């Protein structure tokens, strides 16, 4: 509490999925001066907007979460934009932070920065042992450059910048837009909407035992595995690292739990009550074969360990979507 009480904190992306949870965690710790820039006021791809943000907010600490991000489909459609926007936002925010002499800069990277065929579980020292999976390499590499910048600035200027590597996140308030969402919110939305459509059709059919067919199409073969981290756990990890970690070496943030896409889809189908046919579109890419992090460093360095059981977190995400689906903008 004493660490945060007199700090001015700027959280870029602080109104988003992860950022809003980070802001809540900061408030719980007694932080009263939190500035959350909005993109309509500060387009962080532009250098002058970054300078104006620092002038207006006068932060002691910056937690940089703003990003252009999406699932495999969005990455395939926007490789140039995802590379340029993420690179420019991060590099400029850190550089100006160094210039004005802030106390600390927290850069949040992505598991997409790891090489495509990294030995499992992914260890931080394997980060440079190959090229990332092709479909999200531009995004992953843009975020990875911030680690180079943080380490170079520490070496030359003594600037306190840290770099965190979270796995894919999920939970309430996620992005459920099918054009840009990640796998969990996309499958939740598809299952819920398919089931609702089926119920509506059944209500209109006057036969004794109506069984209209309905189905769910999923990209790939279902064989890749993924690790997921509940968004509130991720926010806790970021806040703990901001408070306690001051080394230039990268740190993984994960849950230590790995599940295949096939099993994930089956679990979401069960939790949402989806009883239709699941079709695997093998013409679409699978992405990276496996993703699972070694999370021991985060626990050792700043005491972070994920707490939310996966099925419990999924149920919370599903309940939130069902409750808020009409107010979501897609």
N, C-alpha and C positions, 0 to 999 in steps of 0.2 A: 504493500500500500504506500509506504513512504517513497519508494522509487518513483511511483507514478504521480504523486500528489501535486507536484509543481511543474510537471512536464507539459510542454505544448507538443501535441502529436498530430501529424498529418497522415491520413490513411488514404492513399489514392485507390480508387475502386472501392471506397468505403461504403457505398450504397448498394454494392452488388452482393452476389451470393455469399462468397467467403468474407468480403469486407464488412458486411453488416454484422456478421458474427464476431469478427475481430473487434469492432467498435463496441459491441455489447460486453465483451470480455474486458475491454479497457475500462468501461464505466463501472463494472463490478469491482475493479481494483482501485476505484477512487479517482480515476483520471477525469478531470473536469474540462480540460481544454483540448478538444478533439476537432480537427478541421477535416471535413470530407469534401474535396473538390468535385464538382459535377462537370461532365464533359462539355456541356453547353456553355459553361463559363471558362473552362480551362481545357483546351484541346492539347493534351500533353505531347502529341507528335510534333507540335510547333515549339521551337526553342523559346520564343518570347512569352508564350503562355506559361511555360515552366518557370521562367524568371519571375513572372508576375505572381505565380502561385507562392513562391518562396517569400516574395515581398509582402504579400497579403497575410499569409499564415504565420510567418516567422517561427517555423517549427524547431524544436530541439531534436526531435526524432521523426524520421519519415519511414513509414511502412508502405512499400510500393507493391500494390496488388493489382493495379489497373492493367488490363491486358485485352488484346483481341484474341479470342479463343473459340474453339468449337470442336466437334467430333471429327471423325475421319472424312466425312463428306465435306464439311466446311473447310478442312485443311486442304483437300484436293482442289477445291474451287478457288481458294484465296491464298496460295502459297506466298505470292509476292507481298500482298497486303499484310499478312500475318507476320512475315519476316520484318518488313520495314517498320510497321507501326510499333511492334513490340520492342524492336531494337532501339528506335529513336526515343520512345517514352522512357525506357529504363536508363539508357546511356545519358540522356540529358538531365533526367531527374537526379542521378547520382553525381554527375559533374557539377551541376549548380549547387547541390548540397555541399560538395567539397569546397566550392568557391566561397560560400557564405559561412562555412565553419559549423555545420550542425554536429551534434554529438554522435549521432548514429544513423546509418541507413540500412534498412532491412530489405534485401532483394529476395523476392519469392520466385523461384524458377519452376521447373516442371520435370516430371519423370520422363517426358518426351526427349529430354536432353541426353539420356543414356543411349549407348550404342544398341543397334538392333539385336545383336546376339550377345548381350551381356550375361555372364554366368549368374545363375539364380542362387541365393538372393543378391540383388544388386548392392554392391558396396561402393561407397563414395570414391574410393581409389580407382574404380573401373570406369569412371566417367569419361575418360579420354581415350579409351581403348577401342575406338571404332566409330563408324558413322551412324547417326540415328536412323530409325525406321523411316523409309522414304516418304510416306504419306504425311508425316508431321515433322519432318526434319527442319524445314524453314522456321517453324515456330519454336521448336526445341533449341535450335542453334542460336536464334535471336536471344532467347532467354539465357542460354549458356554463356554468351558473351558478357553478361553482367557478372558472372563469377570471375572471368578474366579481369574485368574492370575493377571489381572489389579487391582482388588480390594485388593488382598493380598499384592501386591507390593506397593500400595498406603499406606496401613496400616503399613507395616513393614519398608519400605525404603523411603516413601514420593515420590515415583516415579509417574510421571504424565502420566498415561495411561488412555485413554478414550475408550468407547466401543459403537459402533453404530449398529443399527439393521434395515437395509433396507429391504423393501419388494422386490418381484421379479421385475427386471428391464427389460426395453425394449427400442429399438431405433435403429438408424443407427449403423452399425459396430457390431451388435450382432452376436452370434454364430448361424449359420444356418445349421450346421451339424446335420442331423436327428438322428444320433447315440447318441448325447450328448446335444442337444439344449433343451431350455425350451419351454413352450407351444406356446408363441407368434411367435418367429421366425420359429418354426416347422410348424405351421399352415400357416404362410405367404408363406413359401417355397412350401408347398404342394399345396396351392391354385394357386399360380403363375404358377408352373410347370404343374399342371393339366390343367389349362386354356390354356397354351401355346401348350400343346400336343393336346388339342381339336381343336384349331385353325389350327394346322398343319394337323390333320386328315381331317378336313373339306376342306382344300385346295386341298387335294388329291382325295377326293370323287367327282365323277362327276354326282351324282344324283341331282335332282332338289331341294330337301329339306333334306339334310343329317342331321341326328340327332344321331351321335354316342354317346353312353352312356359314361359318365365319373363320377368318384366319389371321395370322400375324406373320409378316415377312421380316426376317432379320438378315442383315448383311453377313456374308462369310460362311464359314463352316461350323462355327461354334467351338472349335478346338482351342483357340488361344485362351490363356489365363490372364486374369487381372487381379490387382490388389486395389481395394477401395478404402478411403478414409472418410468417416463421418465429418461433416463440415464443422460442427462445434468442436470436435477433437482437434481438427486442423487449426482452428482459430486459437485454441488453448496452446498448441505447440508453438505457434508463431509468437504469441504474447510471452510465453516462457522464454523463448530464444531471445526476444527483444530485451527482456529484463536481465538474462543471466549469461548469454553467450556472446563472446567478443573476439572470436578467432576467425581468420580468413578462410579456413577450410570449409567446404560444403557439408551440409548435414541433411540426411534423409528424414522425411516425416511420413510415416505410414502406419498401418494397422498390424502388419505381420500376417494378414489373412489373404489367401489366394483362392480364387474360384474360376472355373472355366466359364466362358460366355454361355455355353449350352446349359450348364447348371444354373447360372445366373438367370437366364430367361425362364427356365422352369420354376425357379423360386419366386420370381416376380409374378409369373402366371398364377401360381398357387395363392400368393398373398392377395392378388387382385380379384381372384375368382374367375380368371380367364379360362374357358374350357374349350377353346377352338383349336384349330390346327396351326402348328408352327412350321413355317416354310423357311428353309435356309437358302438364301440367294448366293450360291457359291461363285457367281460371276463377279461379286464384289470382294474387295480386299479384306483380309483378316486383321491387318496391322501387325504390330510386334507379336511374336509367338508367345512370350511369357513376360509378365511383369510382377515382380515381388521384391520388396526392399529389405535390406538389412537395417533394422531400426535401432540397433544397440547404441549407436553413437549419440542419438538424441536423448536416450534415457541416461546415458553416462554423463553427458555434458550439461544438460539442463533439466533433467528429471521428467522428460516427456514420455508418456506411454498412453496409447489410445485406450479408451474405456468403453466405447459403445459397441455392443454385440452387433454383428452385421445384419441379422434378420430384424432386430429391434430398430436399427437405423433405417432400413428399407421400409418398414411399416410406417415409421414417422413421415418419410418422404411421400409414400403413397397416400396416407391420410391427408397430408397437406395439399397434395395435388387435387384430390377429390373435393376437398373443401373449397379450394380456391380456383378451380379450373375455369369457371366463368369469368373471373376477374383477371386471369392471365392474358397478356397480350402477346400474340405470336406473329 
